Amino acid sequence: MRKTAVFKSVLADDDSLDRACKSIPEEACRHSARNYKANLYNGAASKLAEQTAGPNLVIPWLLQAIGAPVWILGFAMPLKQTFSLLPQMVTAGYIRTLAVRKTVWTISGFIQALCLILMIPSAVYLSPFEAGVAVLLLLIIYSTASGTASVAFQDVLGKTIDKGQRGKLLSARAFAGGVLTIAAGLIISRVKGGSLTTLYLLLVAGAVLWIISSLFFQSIKEEPGAVKGGRNAIKEAAAGIYLFKRYKGFRRYLYARLSLNVIEIAVPFYAFYASELLGTSKAGLGLFMMAIGVSQVISSPFWGRAADETSRKVLIQSALISVAASVVAVVCYFLTDQLAVYAGLLAAFVLMGLAEAGVRLGRKTYLVDATPADNKSTFTAFSNSLVGVLSLAAGVLGLIAEKIGAAGIIAVIGVLSLIAVFVSAHMPEADDMLKE
């Protein structure tokens, strides 16, 4: 009984949603329970879509399977980050001129679905090099749509879900997506058919899931809101540079975030490494997808409690876990028993999933806690833009991987993660970031 109650409390609590809302208008409050469920279903579908056909695992696996050059694989996640973050400074101003913003997310979801579908003929009819370039170009469009949707999501969330329910909703979305990802990985590992056929089916499934998630988001009852407050990207950048120069703590945060960026783009290299050791079998892909799902399910409560104490330590611990993942993965290179290799790589994927989730949660929590309410957007926009620009430089890891091999690049990621431990340790606590 207790477990059932806990599970229900994680996913929804209509009674609490029906109570008076504190931070949203009365009109929006009337639809709060319905909007909570629609947002949850949207999150479950979109989180599953990201793992079923995303740039962290499945798309790199596809690039490896069709024989695309390794350097192309290395640019998958850097491009995803760059074009998810950079356009936000431009699109945010436009989105805030719209009274109803949910349609922006819906259109973005359909664009992401179309990009996934177009990757299939690219892989089938083009040469490995041409297919790799085409996939990267489609990934740029996909990522721009994703970044635009992210801005719209934050605005719609703030207009439709009461403040006391938002964190719970985000945790529930991650939990549901993780559970579904585990189930999808189990199915993929058992499905019949060739590996390439399975990958094409995953792209189709991802596209369908983006369409489903878009329809759920469009079903949200969003009341028209204010159309003022659009930001000028040039003025935003100038303000960010001023803050960077003024606050030493902010500079140290950015140095730490840049050093931790290697953890957020590491999973494709682990996929490359796994395919080198075990081949591009669908069984392996399914198992590694399950491992990522497990890390999603356990990461939210694991890091959530830690972040309540100090987000700075979350970042340090995440970098240490990334180092451990690299050590475990490199050890697999020297193992001769295939079952032991599978077990070691599964452990490495779970650890990397935990590390990546910790970095994402830690850096967001740190900046939210460290910055004043009237200036959060400037700190966030400047941080995202700087990381977006410099993420392209991380594509050089793909070129390095071509020279030193899969095991070598995993070792490099481990060393860079160790450096990130020391850089993060030099950050002040969030409450002290703006002390001059």
NORVEN-V352851 format. One record per pair of residues at least 24 apart in sequence whose ideal C-beta (glycine too) atoms are under 7 Angstrom apart, sorted by the first residue. I is the first residue (numbers start at 0). J is the second residue. D is the distance in whole Angstrom. If there is no record, write none. Layout:
i | j | d
I | J | D
I | J | D
//
This chain:
i | j | d
9 | 170 | 7
9 | 171 | 6
9 | 174 | 6
10 | 39 | 7
10 | 171 | 5
10 | 175 | 7
11 | 35 | 6
11 | 36 | 6
11 | 39 | 7
16 | 164 | 6
20 | 161 | 4
21 | 161 | 6
21 | 162 | 6
21 | 163 | 7
22 | 161 | 6
22 | 162 | 4
23 | 158 | 6
23 | 159 | 7
23 | 161 | 5
24 | 222 | 6
26 | 222 | 5
27 | 158 | 6
27 | 159 | 6
27 | 222 | 5
30 | 220 | 4
31 | 160 | 7
31 | 161 | 6
33 | 220 | 6
34 | 159 | 4
34 | 160 | 6
34 | 219 | 5
34 | 220 | 6
35 | 160 | 6
35 | 164 | 7
35 | 168 | 6
37 | 215 | 5
37 | 218 | 5
37 | 219 | 5
38 | 160 | 7
38 | 168 | 6
38 | 219 | 6
39 | 168 | 6
39 | 171 | 6
39 | 172 | 6
39 | 175 | 7
40 | 215 | 5
41 | 212 | 5
41 | 215 | 4
41 | 216 | 5
42 | 172 | 3
42 | 175 | 7
42 | 176 | 6
43 | 172 | 7
43 | 175 | 4
43 | 176 | 6
43 | 179 | 6
44 | 208 | 5
44 | 211 | 5
44 | 212 | 4
44 | 215 | 6
45 | 209 | 7
45 | 212 | 4
46 | 172 | 6
46 | 173 | 7
46 | 176 | 2
47 | 176 | 5
47 | 179 | 4
47 | 180 | 6
47 | 183 | 6
47 | 208 | 6
48 | 205 | 5
48 | 208 | 4
48 | 209 | 5
48 | 212 | 6
50 | 180 | 4
50 | 288 | 6
50 | 291 | 6
50 | 292 | 7
51 | 183 | 6
51 | 201 | 5
51 | 204 | 5
51 | 205 | 5
51 | 208 | 6
52 | 115 | 5
52 | 201 | 5
52 | 202 | 5
52 | 204 | 7
52 | 205 | 3
54 | 79 | 4
54 | 138 | 6
55 | 266 | 4
55 | 267 | 6
56 | 266 | 6
56 | 270 | 5
56 | 287 | 6
56 | 288 | 6
56 | 291 | 7
57 | 198 | 7
57 | 201 | 5
58 | 134 | 7
58 | 138 | 7
59 | 267 | 4
59 | 270 | 5
59 | 271 | 6
60 | 198 | 7
60 | 270 | 5
60 | 274 | 7
60 | 279 | 6
60 | 284 | 6
61 | 122 | 6
61 | 198 | 5
62 | 131 | 6
62 | 134 | 6
63 | 271 | 6
63 | 274 | 5
63 | 279 | 6
64 | 194 | 6
64 | 195 | 6
64 | 198 | 6
64 | 279 | 4
65 | 122 | 5
65 | 127 | 5
65 | 130 | 6
66 | 127 | 4
67 | 127 | 5
67 | 128 | 7
67 | 130 | 6
67 | 131 | 3
68 | 128 | 6
68 | 131 | 6
69 | 271 | 7
69 | 397 | 6
69 | 400 | 5
69 | 401 | 4
70 | 397 | 4
70 | 398 | 5
70 | 401 | 6
71 | 131 | 4
71 | 132 | 7
71 | 135 | 6
71 | 397 | 7
72 | 267 | 6
72 | 271 | 6
72 | 397 | 6
73 | 394 | 6
73 | 396 | 5
73 | 397 | 1
73 | 398 | 7
73 | 400 | 6
74 | 135 | 6
74 | 394 | 4
74 | 397 | 6
75 | 138 | 6
75 | 267 | 5
76 | 264 | 4
76 | 267 | 5
77 | 264 | 6
77 | 390 | 5
77 | 391 | 6
77 | 393 | 4
77 | 394 | 4
78 | 135 | 6
78 | 138 | 6
78 | 139 | 6
78 | 142 | 6
79 | 138 | 6
79 | 142 | 5
80 | 263 | 7
80 | 264 | 7
80 | 386 | 7
80 | 387 | 6
80 | 390 | 4
81 | 387 | 5
81 | 390 | 5
81 | 391 | 5
82 | 139 | 5
82 | 142 | 4
82 | 143 | 5
82 | 146 | 7
83 | 142 | 5
83 | 145 | 5
83 | 146 | 4
84 | 146 | 6
84 | 383 | 4
84 | 384 | 6
84 | 386 | 6
84 | 387 | 3
85 | 384 | 6
85 | 387 | 4
85 | 388 | 7
86 | 143 | 5
86 | 146 | 5
86 | 147 | 6
87 | 146 | 5
87 | 149 | 7
87 | 150 | 6
87 | 380 | 7
87 | 383 | 6
88 | 232 | 4
88 | 235 | 6
88 | 380 | 5
88 | 384 | 6
89 | 232 | 5
90 | 147 | 5
90 | 150 | 6
91 | 150 | 5
91 | 230 | 6
92 | 229 | 4
92 | 230 | 5
92 | 231 | 7
92 | 232 | 7
93 | 229 | 7
94 | 150 | 5
94 | 151 | 6
94 | 154 | 7
95 | 228 | 5
95 | 229 | 5
96 | 226 | 5
96 | 229 | 5
97 | 226 | 7
98 | 223 | 4
98 | 224 | 6
98 | 226 | 5
99 | 221 | 5
99 | 223 | 6
100 | 151 | 5
100 | 154 | 5
100 | 155 | 6
101 | 151 | 7
101 | 155 | 5
101 | 216 | 6
101 | 217 | 6
101 | 219 | 5
101 | 221 | 5
102 | 217 | 7
103 | 147 | 6
103 | 148 | 7
103 | 151 | 4
104 | 148 | 5
104 | 151 | 4
104 | 152 | 6
104 | 155 | 7
104 | 216 | 5
105 | 213 | 5
105 | 216 | 6
105 | 217 | 5
107 | 144 | 4
107 | 145 | 7
107 | 147 | 5
107 | 148 | 4
108 | 148 | 7
108 | 209 | 5
108 | 210 | 7
108 | 212 | 6
108 | 213 | 3
108 | 216 | 7
109 | 210 | 7
109 | 213 | 6
110 | 140 | 7
110 | 144 | 4
111 | 141 | 5
111 | 144 | 5
111 | 145 | 6
111 | 209 | 5
112 | 206 | 4
112 | 209 | 4
112 | 210 | 5
114 | 140 | 5
114 | 141 | 4
115 | 202 | 5
115 | 205 | 5
115 | 206 | 4
116 | 202 | 7
116 | 206 | 5
118 | 202 | 6
119 | 199 | 5
119 | 202 | 6
155 | 219 | 6
155 | 221 | 6
158 | 221 | 6
158 | 222 | 7
158 | 224 | 6
159 | 219 | 6
159 | 221 | 6
170 | 299 | 5
173 | 295 | 6
173 | 299 | 5
174 | 296 | 6
174 | 299 | 6
176 | 295 | 6
177 | 292 | 5
177 | 295 | 3
177 | 296 | 4
178 | 296 | 6
180 | 288 | 6
180 | 291 | 6
180 | 292 | 3
180 | 295 | 6
181 | 289 | 5
181 | 292 | 4
181 | 293 | 6
183 | 288 | 6
184 | 285 | 5
184 | 286 | 7
184 | 288 | 3
184 | 289 | 3
184 | 292 | 6
185 | 285 | 7
185 | 289 | 6
187 | 281 | 6
187 | 284 | 6
187 | 285 | 3
187 | 288 | 6
188 | 281 | 7
188 | 282 | 5
188 | 285 | 3
188 | 286 | 6
190 | 281 | 7
194 | 279 | 5
194 | 280 | 6
194 | 281 | 5
197 | 281 | 4
230 | 376 | 7
235 | 377 | 6
235 | 380 | 5
236 | 381 | 7
236 | 384 | 7
238 | 377 | 5
239 | 377 | 6
239 | 380 | 7
239 | 381 | 3
242 | 377 | 7
242 | 378 | 6
242 | 381 | 7
243 | 381 | 7
246 | 432 | 7
246 | 433 | 5
246 | 435 | 7
248 | 427 | 5
248 | 431 | 6
248 | 432 | 4
248 | 433 | 6
248 | 434 | 6
249 | 432 | 6
251 | 425 | 6
251 | 426 | 5
251 | 427 | 7
252 | 365 | 7
252 | 426 | 6
252 | 432 | 6
253 | 382 | 6
253 | 385 | 6
254 | 422 | 6
255 | 314 | 6
255 | 422 | 5
255 | 423 | 4
255 | 426 | 5
256 | 362 | 5
256 | 382 | 7
256 | 386 | 6
257 | 386 | 6
257 | 389 | 6
258 | 418 | 6
258 | 419 | 4
258 | 422 | 4
259 | 314 | 6
259 | 318 | 6
259 | 358 | 5
259 | 419 | 5
259 | 423 | 7
260 | 386 | 6
260 | 390 | 6
260 | 393 | 6
261 | 393 | 7
261 | 412 | 6
261 | 415 | 4
261 | 416 | 6
261 | 419 | 7
262 | 317 | 7
262 | 318 | 7
262 | 321 | 5
262 | 354 | 5
262 | 355 | 6
262 | 358 | 5
262 | 416 | 6
263 | 355 | 6
263 | 358 | 6
264 | 393 | 5
265 | 321 | 7
265 | 351 | 6
265 | 412 | 5
266 | 351 | 6
266 | 355 | 7
268 | 396 | 7
268 | 400 | 7
268 | 408 | 5
268 | 409 | 7
268 | 412 | 6
269 | 328 | 7
269 | 347 | 6
269 | 348 | 6
269 | 351 | 6
269 | 409 | 7
271 | 400 | 7
271 | 405 | 5
272 | 328 | 6
272 | 405 | 4
272 | 406 | 7
272 | 409 | 5
273 | 344 | 5
275 | 405 | 4
276 | 331 | 6
276 | 340 | 6
277 | 340 | 7
286 | 341 | 7
286 | 345 | 6
287 | 348 | 5
290 | 345 | 5
290 | 348 | 4
290 | 349 | 5
290 | 352 | 7
291 | 348 | 6
291 | 352 | 5
293 | 349 | 6
294 | 349 | 5
294 | 352 | 3
294 | 353 | 5
294 | 356 | 6
295 | 352 | 7
298 | 352 | 7
298 | 353 | 5
298 | 356 | 4
298 | 357 | 7
301 | 353 | 7
302 | 356 | 6
302 | 357 | 5
302 | 360 | 5
306 | 360 | 6
306 | 361 | 6
306 | 364 | 5
309 | 428 | 6
310 | 361 | 5
310 | 364 | 4
310 | 365 | 4
310 | 368 | 6
310 | 429 | 6
311 | 365 | 6
311 | 423 | 7
311 | 426 | 5
311 | 428 | 5
311 | 429 | 7
313 | 357 | 5
313 | 360 | 7
313 | 361 | 4
314 | 358 | 6
314 | 361 | 4
314 | 362 | 7
314 | 423 | 5
315 | 420 | 6
315 | 423 | 5
315 | 424 | 6
316 | 357 | 7
317 | 354 | 5
317 | 357 | 3
317 | 358 | 5
317 | 361 | 6
318 | 416 | 5
318 | 419 | 4
318 | 420 | 4
318 | 423 | 6
319 | 420 | 6
320 | 350 | 5
320 | 353 | 6
320 | 354 | 4
320 | 357 | 7
321 | 351 | 7
321 | 354 | 4
321 | 416 | 4
322 | 413 | 5
322 | 416 | 5
322 | 417 | 5
323 | 350 | 6
324 | 350 | 4
324 | 351 | 5
324 | 354 | 6
325 | 409 | 5
325 | 410 | 7
325 | 412 | 6
325 | 413 | 3
325 | 416 | 6
326 | 413 | 6
328 | 409 | 5
329 | 406 | 6
329 | 409 | 6
329 | 410 | 6
332 | 406 | 5
365 | 429 | 5
368 | 429 | 4
369 | 429 | 4
369 | 432 | 4
369 | 433 | 7
//
